[in-house]
Amino acid sequence: MPERPALVALDIDGTLAGEDGLVSAYSRQIVSQLAGAEVSGVIISGRPERSVLEIARSLGLTAPVISYEGAVVTDPVSGSRMSVQPMTTVEVEQALAAGRRFGLSPTLFGLDDWYAEAPDQSNQIIADILGQAACWGPLDQVVAQTPLVKVMLGASPERLDQIGPALEAACPALVRSMPDFYGAVADGVSKEAALAFVLDRLGLGPDQAWGFGDSDNDIGWLSSLGWAVVPANARPGVKALADQIIGHHSDDSVARHIAQQVLDQPDRPSPKETP
């Protein structure tokens, strides 16, 4: 294991957050101590900017945060956007066409709102995670009128496992982002590119950073860093590149690893394990 990092990059869903999509009190307590140890904490997520900013601020993080798979980079202190890369109309339409071909549930994301045509199980998952209701209406009209940064296509994990290769062939921009979703962003946008932008702004090299992630859309940026740590629930391709595999994300494994290996704190049960 390398020396203590100067920066820790943290994915949210399936990594830092639990099964309920929330960051536990224990994880907040641990991650909020990074600044005192002179370690920058960077949230790197496919979630909308609003959700990512709320999490970063609750953790006391001041380094730029990455949202929408890297399409937006924001200063959590001032709230100013440092980088915004929207999708073209053609890119959105190609992703939607692939989703409709396979009968998937589509959602669109603008900078401040998200859009769906009718309530279903997939967009209810998004609503529960974000705590924000969708704007309902015909998506073709949204595409014509609203700048968009991300498309998501939802179905059961079993259905996406079944059609994944054909879906990716139909629209190569689509990447599995969560068990229940594929996502697409603008050409050239990635978490890896956004993190490189943040590292450059902070004057750090990738070898000085540790990364924590679990999904296929984390492979690029995890591979670029000095040390890649993934939870036991990570997808096979992510585990294959990991420098270290830790416990399941629902057990606060990321926070516990940070406590031990970054903050040099003794191992102890998270509050949820305390009798």
N, C-alpha and C positions, 0 to 999 in steps of 0.2 A: 504493500500500500504506500502511495506517495506521501510527501509531507502535507501538512494541513493546507487546504486551498485558500486562495485569496478571494474566491467567488464560488458560491453554490447556486446552481441553476435548478429550479424546481418545477416540474410539471404538477398539475393539480389533480385532475380526475384520474383515478386509478393509481395515484402515486402519493401525494401529500394528503389529499382528502380521503375520507372514509367511504364506505358503501353508500352513505346518504348524501354524498357530494359535499359534505361540510368538513372544514378543517377543525379538528377537535381542540378543546381547551389545552390539552397537553401539547399538541403539535404547535399551537400558537405560542405557548410559553417557551418552548425550546427554540423555535425559529426566530423569535423576537430577540434572542440573546446573541444572534450572529453579529450584529453591529458592535456590541460591546467587545467581541473577540476580534474586531477589525476584519470581518469577513463580509463581503457584499452578498446579499441574497437577491436573486433575480427570479421572478415568477415568469414562466414561459408556458403558455397555454393556448389551446384552441378556443377558450371561452371568450365571450365579448369583453371589450375594454372595461365596461362598467363593473362587471363581476371581478375581473382581475385586479382592478384598482382597489376595490373594497377589501379584497383579501390582502393585498400588499400593505395597505394602510393599517389594517388590523394587526399585521405582524410587525409594524414599525419599519418596513423596508423603504429605502430611499433610492435604490438603484432603479434605472429604467425597467418598466415591465413590458412584457411581450404578450400580445393578445391576438386572437383571430389567426392562429398558426403562423404568426410573424408578419401579418399584413399591417399591424399597427404597433408602434412602440411609443410608450407614454412615460413622461416624468410623473411619478406618483406624488411628488411634493407640490408641484405647481398645477398638475393636471394638463399641461400642454403636450400636444402630440408632436413627437420628434420625427416620426416617419409614418406615412399612410400610403398604402398601395392597393387601390381598388381593383376589382375584376372588370374586364371588358364585358360588354353585353353578350358578345359571342361566347366567351368563356362560361358565363352564367347559363346561357341557353344550352350549351353542349352538356353541362352537368345535369341540368333539369331533364333534358331529353333522355339521357342514360337512365336517370332515376325513374322516369315514366315508363320506359321500355321494360323495366324489371318490376314495376308496381311498387316502388319504394315511396316513403313519405318524405316530401321535400320541404325544407325550410331555408329561408334566405336571411342573411344578416347584413344590415346597414351599420353605420358607425354607432348609432344610438338605439335602434330598435331591431326586432326580428319579426319575420313574417311567415305565416302559414295559411293554407287555404281552409282547413277545417280541423277541429280537434280530433286527435287520435293518440294512440299509446306513445308513439315516438315523440311527438311534440310535447306531450305531457311530461316526458322525462326531462326535456330541455327546460320547460317551465318550472319544474320542481327544483332543478339544479340552480337556475338563475334567480328564482323568486321574482320573475318578471313575465307578465302575460304577453302572448304574441299579438301582433296586429293582424287581423283576419281579413282575407280578401283574395281576389285572383292574383296569382303570382306573376303572370305575364304582364299585368298592369304595373306591378312593383318593379319589374325588370326595366320597363320602359321609362319609369319616372324617378327611380331612387338609386343613388350610388351604393353599390354593394361590395362587400369585402369577403364574403364566404357563403358557400352553399353546403348544406348538410342533407344527406339522404339516409333515412332511418328504416330499420326493420329489426326483427328478432336476430340475435347473434347467430342462431342456427341458419336462418335464411341468408344472412350475409356471408357466412362461411361457405354456403352452397354456391352462391352466384358470384362470389368475390372475383375470381379470375376473369369471368366474362364481363363483369361490370368494369373492371379496370381496363380491359381491352377496348370496351366501348368508349371509355373516357379516361385516358391515362392520368389526367389531373387528379382523379379521385384516389384518396388514400384512407385506409382504415384508421379512424381517430379514436374510437371507443368501441366496445363490444357491439353496441347497437347502431353505430353510425359510420358512414363514409363522409369525408369532407373534401372540398376543393377550394382553392384560393387562386389568385392571379398567377400567371406564369412567372417564374423567377422568385416568387415569394416562398419562404420556408422559415421554420423556426431556426434552422442552422444559420441562414443569412442574417436574420434579425439578431441572433445572439452574437454573431461576429461583429455586427454594428455596435452592440452594447459593450462588448469587450474592448473594442477600439476606443469608444468614448471614455471608458474607465481606465484606459492605458494598461490593460492586462492582456496576456496571451492565453490561448486556449489550454495550454498545459498547466496553467495556474488555477483551472476551474474543475470542479466536480459537477456531474450532472445526475439527476434522478428522474427517470421516466419509465413508461410502461408500454406505450403503443407504437404501432408502425410509423406514425408521424413523428416519433421521437428518435428514430434510428439515425438520421443524418446528423443531428446536433450532438447526440450522445457520443457518436463515433469520433467527433471532432475534438473532444475534450480530453483532459489529462486522466480522468478517472470516471468511469460510468458505473453507477450503482442502480440496480433495478429490483423492484419488489417481486416476490414469488408469483404474483398474479400476472406478470408481464407476458406479452405475446411472445411466441417462440423466436421470432426474428430479433427481438430486443434482448432476450436472454442470451442469444448466441453471441452478441457483441459485448456483453457485460463484463466488466472487470470484477464485479462482485454482485452476487444475488443475495438479497436479504429477505426478511419475512413478508407476509401479506400486508398490503396497504391498509387493510381494515384494522390491523393491530398497531397502528402508529409506528410502523417499522422504519419509515423514513426519519421521523423526528427522533426516534431512539438511536438510530445510526448516527445522526448529526450530533446528538448529545454525547455519545461515546467517542466518536472518531474525529469530530471537529472541535467540540467544546471541551473534550477531555473530562467528561463527567462520568461517574460510575454508573453501571447499568442498574436500572431499577424499573419496576413495573409502571406502565402508564396508569393513570387514574382509573380507567375502565377495568383494569385487571386487579385493582386493590379490593380485597374482601370487604 
